[in-house]
């Protein structure tokens, strides 16, 4: 991932926190090319958070870098 996309991902994570969807983003390093970022949100905010992430991915052309997966850690 180039520096521009790395910045966009960092901004997304900060936005999730500042908008109140979560308080912390968990990061798991799978290898040097793959990182899993996860967060928990309340059931009341789940749809809004999902829509926000999907819109952000689309608006910032990050579909090659970010995949939204539901239910990690259930």
PDB file of N, CA, C and O in Angstrom:
ATOM      1  N   UNK A   1       0.846  -1.162   0.000  1.00  0.00           N
ATOM      2  CA  UNK A   1       0.000   0.000   0.000  1.00  0.00           C
ATOM      3  C   UNK A   1       0.903   1.240   0.000  1.00  0.00           C
ATOM      4  O   UNK A   1       1.888   1.300   0.736  1.00  0.00           O
ATOM      5  N   UNK A   2       0.560   2.209  -0.820  1.00  0.00           N
ATOM      6  CA  UNK A   2       1.377   3.419  -0.876  1.00  0.00           C
ATOM      7  C   UNK A   2       1.056   4.346   0.301  1.00  0.00           C
ATOM      8  O   UNK A   2       0.080   4.141   1.023  1.00  0.00           O
ATOM      9  N   UNK A   3       1.889   5.360   0.474  1.00  0.00           N
ATOM     10  CA  UNK A   3       1.735   6.264   1.616  1.00  0.00           C
ATOM     11  C   UNK A   3       0.399   6.993   1.610  1.00  0.00           C
ATOM     12  O   UNK A   3      -0.183   7.232   2.668  1.00  0.00           O
ATOM     13  N   UNK A   4      -0.091   7.346   0.428  1.00  0.00           N
ATOM     14  CA  UNK A   4      -1.377   8.027   0.332  1.00  0.00           C
ATOM     15  C   UNK A   4      -2.513   7.171   0.859  1.00  0.00           C
ATOM     16  O   UNK A   4      -3.369   7.656   1.600  1.00  0.00           O
ATOM     17  N   UNK A   5      -2.526   5.909   0.482  1.00  0.00           N
ATOM     18  CA  UNK A   5      -3.573   5.007   0.963  1.00  0.00           C
ATOM     19  C   UNK A   5      -3.402   4.688   2.440  1.00  0.00           C
ATOM     20  O   UNK A   5      -4.391   4.529   3.156  1.00  0.00           O
ATOM     21  N   UNK A   6      -2.160   4.591   2.905  1.00  0.00           N
ATOM     22  CA  UNK A   6      -1.939   4.383   4.339  1.00  0.00           C
ATOM     23  C   UNK A   6      -2.529   5.533   5.138  1.00  0.00           C
ATOM     24  O   UNK A   6      -3.149   5.314   6.179  1.00  0.00           O
ATOM     25  N   UNK A   7      -2.340   6.763   4.659  1.00  0.00           N
ATOM     26  CA  UNK A   7      -2.900   7.932   5.331  1.00  0.00           C
ATOM     27  C   UNK A   7      -4.427   7.867   5.340  1.00  0.00           C
ATOM     28  O   UNK A   7      -5.055   8.176   6.352  1.00  0.00           O
ATOM     29  N   UNK A   8      -5.023   7.465   4.217  1.00  0.00           N
ATOM     30  CA  UNK A   8      -6.483   7.358   4.142  1.00  0.00           C
ATOM     31  C   UNK A   8      -7.013   6.325   5.138  1.00  0.00           C
ATOM     32  O   UNK A   8      -8.057   6.540   5.753  1.00  0.00           O
ATOM     33  N   UNK A   9      -6.305   5.212   5.299  1.00  0.00           N
ATOM     34  CA  UNK A   9      -6.716   4.180   6.254  1.00  0.00           C
ATOM     35  C   UNK A   9      -6.611   4.718   7.678  1.00  0.00           C
ATOM     36  O   UNK A   9      -7.510   4.498   8.490  1.00  0.00           O
ATOM     37  N   UNK A  10      -5.528   5.417   7.985  1.00  0.00           N
ATOM     38  CA  UNK A  10      -5.389   6.022   9.316  1.00  0.00           C
ATOM     39  C   UNK A  10      -6.506   7.022   9.582  1.00  0.00           C
ATOM     40  O   UNK A  10      -7.046   7.080  10.687  1.00  0.00           O
ATOM     41  N   UNK A  11      -6.847   7.803   8.574  1.00  0.00           N
ATOM     42  CA  UNK A  11      -7.927   8.779   8.715  1.00  0.00           C
ATOM     43  C   UNK A  11      -9.265   8.073   8.948  1.00  0.00           C
ATOM     44  O   UNK A  11     -10.077   8.537   9.749  1.00  0.00           O
ATOM     45  N   UNK A  12      -9.497   6.972   8.265  1.00  0.00           N
ATOM     46  CA  UNK A  12     -10.718   6.192   8.477  1.00  0.00           C
ATOM     47  C   UNK A  12     -10.796   5.712   9.919  1.00  0.00           C
ATOM     48  O   UNK A  12     -11.839   5.839  10.560  1.00  0.00           O
ATOM     49  N   UNK A  13      -9.704   5.165  10.432  1.00  0.00           N
ATOM     50  CA  UNK A  13      -9.706   4.660  11.807  1.00  0.00           C
ATOM     51  C   UNK A  13      -9.958   5.791  12.794  1.00  0.00           C
ATOM     52  O   UNK A  13     -10.708   5.619  13.755  1.00  0.00           O
ATOM     53  N   UNK A  14      -9.343   6.939  12.568  1.00  0.00           N
ATOM     54  CA  UNK A  14      -9.584   8.094  13.432  1.00  0.00           C
ATOM     55  C   UNK A  14     -11.018   8.569  13.354  1.00  0.00           C
ATOM     56  O   UNK A  14     -11.597   8.966  14.365  1.00  0.00           O
ATOM     57  N   UNK A  15     -11.594   8.533  12.176  1.00  0.00           N
ATOM     58  CA  UNK A  15     -12.983   8.954  11.996  1.00  0.00           C
ATOM     59  C   UNK A  15     -13.953   8.022  12.712  1.00  0.00           C
ATOM     60  O   UNK A  15     -14.942   8.476  13.287  1.00  0.00           O
ATOM     61  N   UNK A  16     -13.675   6.727  12.679  1.00  0.00           N
ATOM     62  CA  UNK A  16     -14.538   5.776  13.393  1.00  0.00           C
ATOM     63  C   UNK A  16     -14.563   6.088  14.888  1.00  0.00           C
ATOM     64  O   UNK A  16     -15.603   5.974  15.537  1.00  0.00           O
ATOM     65  N   UNK A  17     -13.418   6.478  15.422  1.00  0.00           N
ATOM     66  CA  UNK A  17     -13.333   6.815  16.842  1.00  0.00           C
ATOM     67  C   UNK A  17     -13.990   8.165  17.101  1.00  0.00           C
ATOM     68  O   UNK A  17     -14.800   8.286  18.021  1.00  0.00           O
ATOM     69  N   UNK A  18     -13.658   9.183  16.309  1.00  0.00           N
ATOM     70  CA  UNK A  18     -14.186  10.526  16.559  1.00  0.00           C
ATOM     71  C   UNK A  18     -15.695  10.611  16.350  1.00  0.00           C
ATOM     72  O   UNK A  18     -16.354  11.441  16.976  1.00  0.00           O
ATOM     73  N   UNK A  19     -16.251   9.774  15.486  1.00  0.00           N
ATOM     74  CA  UNK A  19     -17.697   9.761  15.277  1.00  0.00           C
ATOM     75  C   UNK A  19     -18.432   8.948  16.342  1.00  0.00           C
ATOM     76  O   UNK A  19     -19.662   8.900  16.355  1.00  0.00           O
ATOM     77  N   UNK A  20     -17.675   8.312  17.230  1.00  0.00           N
ATOM     78  CA  UNK A  20     -18.288   7.582  18.328  1.00  0.00           C
ATOM     79  C   UNK A  20     -18.727   6.171  17.994  1.00  0.00           C
ATOM     80  O   UNK A  20     -19.470   5.563  18.765  1.00  0.00           O
ATOM     81  N   UNK A  21     -18.286   5.633  16.862  1.00  0.00           N
ATOM     82  CA  UNK A  21     -18.651   4.262  16.515  1.00  0.00           C
ATOM     83  C   UNK A  21     -17.902   3.246  17.370  1.00  0.00           C
ATOM     84  O   UNK A  21     -18.395   2.141  17.596  1.00  0.00           O
ATOM     85  N   UNK A  22     -16.721   3.613  17.842  1.00  0.00           N
ATOM     86  CA  UNK A  22     -15.912   2.731  18.672  1.00  0.00           C
ATOM     87  C   UNK A  22     -14.950   3.579  19.490  1.00  0.00           C
ATOM     88  O   UNK A  22     -14.775   4.767  19.220  1.00  0.00           O
ATOM     89  N   UNK A  23     -14.330   2.968  20.485  1.00  0.00           N
ATOM     90  CA  UNK A  23     -13.335   3.676  21.287  1.00  0.00           C
ATOM     91  C   UNK A  23     -11.921   3.218  20.959  1.00  0.00           C
ATOM     92  O   UNK A  23     -10.955   3.921  21.257  1.00  0.00           O
ATOM     93  N   UNK A  24     -11.795   2.049  20.351  1.00  0.00           N
ATOM     94  CA  UNK A  24     -10.465   1.508  20.059  1.00  0.00           C
ATOM     95  C   UNK A  24     -10.522   0.644  18.799  1.00  0.00           C
ATOM     96  O   UNK A  24     -11.518  -0.027  18.529  1.00  0.00           O
ATOM     97  N   UNK A  25      -9.436   0.679  18.044  1.00  0.00           N
ATOM     98  CA  UNK A  25      -9.274  -0.174  16.870  1.00  0.00           C
ATOM     99  C   UNK A  25      -8.209  -1.210  17.223  1.00  0.00           C
ATOM    100  O   UNK A  25      -7.100  -0.848  17.617  1.00  0.00           O
ATOM    101  N   UNK A  26      -8.531  -2.468  17.087  1.00  0.00           N
ATOM    102  CA  UNK A  26      -7.587  -3.555  17.368  1.00  0.00           C
ATOM    103  C   UNK A  26      -6.855  -3.914  16.079  1.00  0.00           C
ATOM    104  O   UNK A  26      -7.473  -4.016  15.019  1.00  0.00           O
ATOM    105  N   UNK A  27      -5.546  -4.104  16.168  1.00  0.00           N
ATOM    106  CA  UNK A  27      -4.739  -4.414  14.993  1.00  0.00           C
ATOM    107  C   UNK A  27      -4.027  -5.745  15.206  1.00  0.00           C
ATOM    108  O   UNK A  27      -3.332  -5.933  16.205  1.00  0.00           O
ATOM    109  N   UNK A  28      -4.203  -6.661  14.264  1.00  0.00           N
ATOM    110  CA  UNK A  28      -3.506  -7.955  14.291  1.00  0.00           C
ATOM    111  C   UNK A  28      -2.657  -8.043  13.027  1.00  0.00           C
ATOM    112  O   UNK A  28      -3.177  -7.925  11.917  1.00  0.00           O
ATOM    113  N   UNK A  29      -1.359  -8.248  13.194  1.00  0.00           N
ATOM    114  CA  UNK A  29      -0.450  -8.394  12.056  1.00  0.00           C
ATOM    115  C   UNK A  29      -0.442  -9.852  11.622  1.00  0.00           C
ATOM    116  O   UNK A  29       0.030 -10.725  12.350  1.00  0.00           O
ATOM    117  N   UNK A  30      -0.966 -10.106  10.432  1.00  0.00           N
ATOM    118  CA  UNK A  30      -0.961 -11.464   9.894  1.00  0.00           C
ATOM    119  C   UNK A  30       0.395 -11.783   9.273  1.00  0.00           C
ATOM    120  O   UNK A  30       0.931 -12.876   9.458  1.00  0.00           O
ATOM    121  N   UNK A  31       0.938 -10.833   8.544  1.00  0.00           N
ATOM    122  CA  UNK A  31       2.283 -10.892   7.964  1.00  0.00           C
ATOM    123  C   UNK A  31       2.625  -9.472   7.547  1.00  0.00           C
ATOM    124  O   UNK A  31       1.861  -8.553   7.842  1.00  0.00           O
ATOM    125  N   UNK A  32       3.736  -9.263   6.877  1.00  0.00           N
ATOM    126  CA  UNK A  32       4.118  -7.888   6.560  1.00  0.00           C
ATOM    127  C   UNK A  32       3.238  -7.239   5.492  1.00  0.00           C
ATOM    128  O   UNK A  32       3.315  -6.027   5.291  1.00  0.00           O
ATOM    129  N   UNK A  33       2.414  -8.012   4.815  1.00  0.00           N
ATOM    130  CA  UNK A  33       1.541  -7.470   3.780  1.00  0.00           C
ATOM    131  C   UNK A  33       0.066  -7.443   4.169  1.00  0.00           C
ATOM    132  O   UNK A  33      -0.752  -6.905   3.423  1.00  0.00           O
ATOM    133  N   UNK A  34      -0.291  -8.009   5.314  1.00  0.00           N
ATOM    134  CA  UNK A  34      -1.704  -8.146   5.665  1.00  0.00           C
ATOM    135  C   UNK A  34      -1.919  -7.811   7.130  1.00  0.00           C
ATOM    136  O   UNK A  34      -1.296  -8.400   8.014  1.00  0.00           O
ATOM    137  N   UNK A  35      -2.801  -6.863   7.376  1.00  0.00           N
ATOM    138  CA  UNK A  35      -3.150  -6.463   8.738  1.00  0.00           C
ATOM    139  C   UNK A  35      -4.659  -6.534   8.890  1.00  0.00           C
ATOM    140  O   UNK A  35      -5.401  -6.132   7.994  1.00  0.00           O
ATOM    141  N   UNK A  36      -5.104  -7.040  10.013  1.00  0.00           N
ATOM    142  CA  UNK A  36      -6.524  -7.108  10.315  1.00  0.00           C
ATOM    143  C   UNK A  36      -6.819  -6.053  11.369  1.00  0.00           C
ATOM    144  O   UNK A  36      -6.308  -6.123  12.487  1.00  0.00           O
ATOM    145  N   UNK A  37      -7.642  -5.077  11.012  1.00  0.00           N
ATOM    146  CA  UNK A  37      -8.080  -4.045  11.937  1.00  0.00           C
ATOM    147  C   UNK A  37      -9.525  -4.346  12.286  1.00  0.00           C
ATOM    148  O   UNK A  37     -10.358  -4.525  11.397  1.00  0.00           O
ATOM    149  N   UNK A  38      -9.825  -4.402  13.566  1.00  0.00           N
ATOM    150  CA  UNK A  38     -11.194  -4.711  13.976  1.00  0.00           C
ATOM    151  C   UNK A  38     -11.628  -3.751  15.071  1.00  0.00           C
ATOM    152  O   UNK A  38     -10.809  -3.163  15.776  1.00  0.00           O
ATOM    153  N   UNK A  39     -12.944  -3.610  15.191  1.00  0.00           N
ATOM    154  CA  UNK A  39     -13.498  -2.776  16.249  1.00  0.00           C
ATOM    155  C   UNK A  39     -14.889  -3.281  16.594  1.00  0.00           C
ATOM    156  O   UNK A  39     -15.552  -3.937  15.791  1.00  0.00           O
ATOM    157  N   UNK A  40     -15.308  -2.963  17.796  1.00  0.00           N
ATOM    158  CA  UNK A  40     -16.653  -3.290  18.252  1.00  0.00           C
ATOM    159  C   UNK A  40     -17.478  -2.017  18.294  1.00  0.00           C
ATOM    160  O   UNK A  40     -16.967  -0.944  18.615  1.00  0.00           O
ATOM    161  N   UNK A  41     -18.742  -2.141  17.970  1.00  0.00           N
ATOM    162  CA  UNK A  41     -19.663  -1.021  18.078  1.00  0.00           C
ATOM    163  C   UNK A  41     -20.971  -1.545  18.644  1.00  0.00           C
ATOM    164  O   UNK A  41     -21.248  -2.744  18.591  1.00  0.00           O
ATOM    165  N   UNK A  42     -21.761  -0.652  19.178  1.00  0.00           N
ATOM    166  CA  UNK A  42     -23.035  -1.083  19.755  1.00  0.00           C
ATOM    167  C   UNK A  42     -23.981  -1.510  18.637  1.00  0.00           C
ATOM    168  O   UNK A  42     -23.854  -1.052  17.501  1.00  0.00           O
ATOM    169  N   UNK A  43     -24.922  -2.382  18.960  1.00  0.00           N
ATOM    170  CA  UNK A  43     -25.898  -2.793  17.939  1.00  0.00           C
ATOM    171  C   UNK A  43     -26.645  -1.597  17.339  1.00  0.00           C
ATOM    172  O   UNK A  43     -27.033  -1.627  16.171  1.00  0.00           O
ATOM    173  N   UNK A  44     -26.844  -0.547  18.141  1.00  0.00           N
ATOM    174  CA  UNK A  44     -27.536   0.648  17.647  1.00  0.00           C
ATOM    175  C   UNK A  44     -26.734   1.387  16.575  1.00  0.00           C
ATOM    176  O   UNK A  44     -27.314   2.063  15.724  1.00  0.00           O
ATOM    177  N   UNK A  45     -25.407   1.264  16.610  1.00  0.00           N
ATOM    178  CA  UNK A  45     -24.545   1.971  15.660  1.00  0.00           C
ATOM    179  C   UNK A  45     -24.010   1.083  14.541  1.00  0.00           C
ATOM    180  O   UNK A  45     -23.319   1.568  13.644  1.00  0.00           O
ATOM    181  N   UNK A  46     -24.321  -0.212  14.584  1.00  0.00           N
ATOM    182  CA  UNK A  46     -23.716  -1.152  13.634  1.00  0.00           C
ATOM    183  C   UNK A  46     -23.986  -0.768  12.181  1.00  0.00           C
ATOM    184  O   UNK A  46     -23.049  -0.698  11.385  1.00  0.00           O
ATOM    185  N   UNK A  47     -25.222  -0.524  11.823  1.00  0.00           N
ATOM    186  CA  UNK A  47     -25.576  -0.198  10.436  1.00  0.00           C
ATOM    187  C   UNK A  47     -24.942   1.118  10.009  1.00  0.00           C
ATOM    188  O   UNK A  47     -24.418   1.222   8.899  1.00  0.00           O
ATOM    189  N   UNK A  48     -24.983   2.135  10.886  1.00  0.00           N
ATOM    190  CA  UNK A  48     -24.372   3.425  10.558  1.00  0.00           C
ATOM    191  C   UNK A  48     -22.870   3.282  10.353  1.00  0.00           C
ATOM    192  O   UNK A  48     -22.314   3.853   9.415  1.00  0.00           O
ATOM    193  N   UNK A  49     -22.209   2.523  11.227  1.00  0.00           N
ATOM    194  CA  UNK A  49     -20.762   2.323  11.110  1.00  0.00           C
ATOM    195  C   UNK A  49     -20.431   1.577   9.821  1.00  0.00           C
ATOM    196  O   UNK A  49     -19.489   1.935   9.114  1.00  0.00           O
ATOM    197  N   UNK A  50     -21.200   0.551   9.523  1.00  0.00           N
ATOM    198  CA  UNK A  50     -20.979  -0.217   8.293  1.00  0.00           C
ATOM    199  C   UNK A  50     -21.153   0.668   7.065  1.00  0.00           C
ATOM    200  O   UNK A  50     -20.325   0.636   6.154  1.00  0.00           O
ATOM    201  N   UNK A  51     -22.227   1.457   7.035  1.00  0.00           N
ATOM    202  CA  UNK A  51     -22.465   2.360   5.905  1.00  0.00           C
ATOM    203  C   UNK A  51     -21.339   3.380   5.770  1.00  0.00           C
ATOM    204  O   UNK A  51     -20.897   3.682   4.662  1.00  0.00           O
ATOM    205  N   UNK A  52     -20.873   3.914   6.911  1.00  0.00           N
ATOM    206  CA  UNK A  52     -19.786   4.883   6.891  1.00  0.00           C
ATOM    207  C   UNK A  52     -18.522   4.270   6.288  1.00  0.00           C
ATOM    208  O   UNK A  52     -17.882   4.878   5.430  1.00  0.00           O
ATOM    209  N   UNK A  53     -18.166   3.072   6.735  1.00  0.00           N
ATOM    210  CA  UNK A  53     -16.954   2.415   6.231  1.00  0.00           C
ATOM    211  C   UNK A  53     -17.087   2.115   4.736  1.00  0.00           C
ATOM    212  O   UNK A  53     -16.160   2.379   3.970  1.00  0.00           O
ATOM    213  N   UNK A  54     -18.208   1.577   4.324  1.00  0.00           N
ATOM    214  CA  UNK A  54     -18.401   1.262   2.903  1.00  0.00           C
ATOM    215  C   UNK A  54     -18.356   2.520   2.039  1.00  0.00           C
ATOM    216  O   UNK A  54     -17.755   2.511   0.965  1.00  0.00           O
ATOM    217  N   UNK A  55     -18.989   3.605   2.499  1.00  0.00           N
ATOM    218  CA  UNK A  55     -18.941   4.869   1.761  1.00  0.00           C
ATOM    219  C   UNK A  55     -17.515   5.407   1.689  1.00  0.00           C
ATOM    220  O   UNK A  55     -17.079   5.896   0.646  1.00  0.00           O
ATOM    221  N   UNK A  56     -16.793   5.312   2.801  1.00  0.00           N
ATOM    222  CA  UNK A  56     -15.413   5.793   2.851  1.00  0.00           C
ATOM    223  C   UNK A  56     -14.535   5.008   1.876  1.00  0.00           C
ATOM    224  O   UNK A  56     -13.739   5.591   1.139  1.00  0.00           O
ATOM    225  N   UNK A  57     -14.684   3.690   1.877  1.00  0.00           N
ATOM    226  CA  UNK A  57     -13.921   2.842   0.952  1.00  0.00           C
ATOM    227  C   UNK A  57     -14.184   3.276  -0.490  1.00  0.00           C
ATOM    228  O   UNK A  57     -13.252   3.414  -1.282  1.00  0.00           O
ATOM    229  N   UNK A  58     -15.436   3.485  -0.820  1.00  0.00           N
ATOM    230  CA  UNK A  58     -15.814   3.867  -2.177  1.00  0.00           C
ATOM    231  C   UNK A  58     -15.297   5.260  -2.541  1.00  0.00           C
ATOM    232  O   UNK A  58     -14.714   5.444  -3.609  1.00  0.00           O
ATOM    233  N   UNK A  59     -15.506   6.234  -1.663  1.00  0.00           N
ATOM    234  CA  UNK A  59     -15.119   7.621  -1.947  1.00  0.00           C
ATOM    235  C   UNK A  59     -13.608   7.800  -2.073  1.00  0.00           C
ATOM    236  O   UNK A  59     -13.145   8.685  -2.793  1.00  0.00           O
ATOM    237  N   UNK A  60     -12.839   6.961  -1.376  1.00  0.00           N
ATOM    238  CA  UNK A  60     -11.387   7.115  -1.367  1.00  0.00           C
ATOM    239  C   UNK A  60     -10.660   6.028  -2.169  1.00  0.00           C
ATOM    240  O   UNK A  60      -9.448   5.855  -2.041  1.00  0.00           O
ATOM    241  N   UNK A  61     -11.414   5.305  -2.990  1.00  0.00           N
ATOM    242  CA  UNK A  61     -10.830   4.278  -3.873  1.00  0.00           C
ATOM    243  C   UNK A  61      -9.944   3.293  -3.119  1.00  0.00           C
ATOM    244  O   UNK A  61      -8.810   3.027  -3.517  1.00  0.00           O
ATOM    245  N   UNK A  62     -10.474   2.759  -2.033  1.00  0.00           N
ATOM    246  CA  UNK A  62      -9.714   1.832  -1.197  1.00  0.00           C
ATOM    247  C   UNK A  62     -10.199   0.387  -1.302  1.00  0.00           C
ATOM    248  O   UNK A  62      -9.857  -0.442  -0.458  1.00  0.00           O
ATOM    249  N   UNK A  63     -10.984   0.081  -2.317  1.00  0.00           N
ATOM    250  CA  UNK A  63     -11.541  -1.274  -2.415  1.00  0.00           C
ATOM    251  C   UNK A  63     -10.466  -2.341  -2.617  1.00  0.00           C
ATOM    252  O   UNK A  63     -10.702  -3.511  -2.318  1.00  0.00           O
ATOM    253  N   UNK A  64      -9.298  -1.961  -3.115  1.00  0.00           N
ATOM    254  CA  UNK A  64      -8.198  -2.926  -3.247  1.00  0.00           C
ATOM    255  C   UNK A  64      -7.427  -3.098  -1.944  1.00  0.00           C
ATOM    256  O   UNK A  64      -6.636  -4.031  -1.806  1.00  0.00           O
ATOM    257  N   UNK A  65      -7.656  -2.198  -0.989  1.00  0.00           N
ATOM    258  CA  UNK A  65      -6.902  -2.215   0.268  1.00  0.00           C
ATOM    259  C   UNK A  65      -7.726  -2.622   1.479  1.00  0.00           C
ATOM    260  O   UNK A  65      -7.188  -3.161   2.446  1.00  0.00           O
ATOM    261  N   UNK A  66      -9.038  -2.367   1.433  1.00  0.00           N
ATOM    262  CA  UNK A  66      -9.896  -2.610   2.599  1.00  0.00           C
ATOM    263  C   UNK A  66     -11.046  -3.530   2.215  1.00  0.00           C
ATOM    264  O   UNK A  66     -11.686  -3.347   1.180  1.00  0.00           O
ATOM    265  N   UNK A  67     -11.295  -4.508   3.053  1.00  0.00           N
ATOM    266  CA  UNK A  67     -12.465  -5.375   2.926  1.00  0.00           C
ATOM    267  C   UNK A  67     -13.189  -5.358   4.259  1.00  0.00           C
ATOM    268  O   UNK A  67     -12.577  -5.588   5.302  1.00  0.00           O
ATOM    269  N   UNK A  68     -14.469  -5.092   4.234  1.00  0.00           N
ATOM    270  CA  UNK A  68     -15.274  -5.089   5.452  1.00  0.00           C
ATOM    271  C   UNK A  68     -15.787  -6.502   5.690  1.00  0.00           C
ATOM    272  O   UNK A  68     -16.463  -7.084   4.842  1.00  0.00           O
ATOM    273  N   UNK A  69     -15.453  -7.042   6.863  1.00  0.00           N
ATOM    274  CA  UNK A  69     -15.864  -8.399   7.233  1.00  0.00           C
ATOM    275  C   UNK A  69     -16.731  -8.293   8.472  1.00  0.00           C
ATOM    276  O   UNK A  69     -16.330  -7.665   9.452  1.00  0.00           O
ATOM    277  N   UNK A  70     -17.887  -8.882   8.450  1.00  0.00           N
ATOM    278  CA  UNK A  70     -18.804  -8.838   9.588  1.00  0.00           C
ATOM    279  C   UNK A  70     -18.583 -10.046  10.483  1.00  0.00           C
ATOM    280  O   UNK A  70     -18.369 -11.158  10.000  1.00  0.00           O
ATOM    281  N   UNK A  71     -18.635  -9.825  11.769  1.00  0.00           N
ATOM    282  CA  UNK A  71     -18.679 -10.933  12.703  1.00  0.00           C
ATOM    283  C   UNK A  71     -17.365 -11.474  13.188  1.00  0.00           C
ATOM    284  O   UNK A  71     -17.339 -12.580  13.727  1.00  0.00           O
ATOM    285  N   UNK A  72     -16.276 -10.764  13.031  1.00  0.00           N
ATOM    286  CA  UNK A  72     -14.997 -11.228  13.574  1.00  0.00           C
ATOM    287  C   UNK A  72     -15.116 -11.292  15.093  1.00  0.00           C
ATOM    288  O   UNK A  72     -15.585 -10.344  15.723  1.00  0.00           O
ATOM    289  N   UNK A  73     -14.700 -12.386  15.668  1.00  0.00           N
ATOM    290  CA  UNK A  73     -14.698 -12.515  17.123  1.00  0.00           C
ATOM    291  C   UNK A  73     -16.028 -12.880  17.742  1.00  0.00           C
ATOM    292  O   UNK A  73     -16.171 -12.832  18.963  1.00  0.00           O
ATOM    293  N   UNK A  74     -17.010 -13.246  16.924  1.00  0.00           N
ATOM    294  CA  UNK A  74     -18.315 -13.646  17.480  1.00  0.00           C
ATOM    295  C   UNK A  74     -18.220 -14.999  18.121  1.00  0.00           C
ATOM    296  O   UNK A  74     -19.212 -15.506  18.645  1.00  0.00           O
TER     297      UNK A  74
END
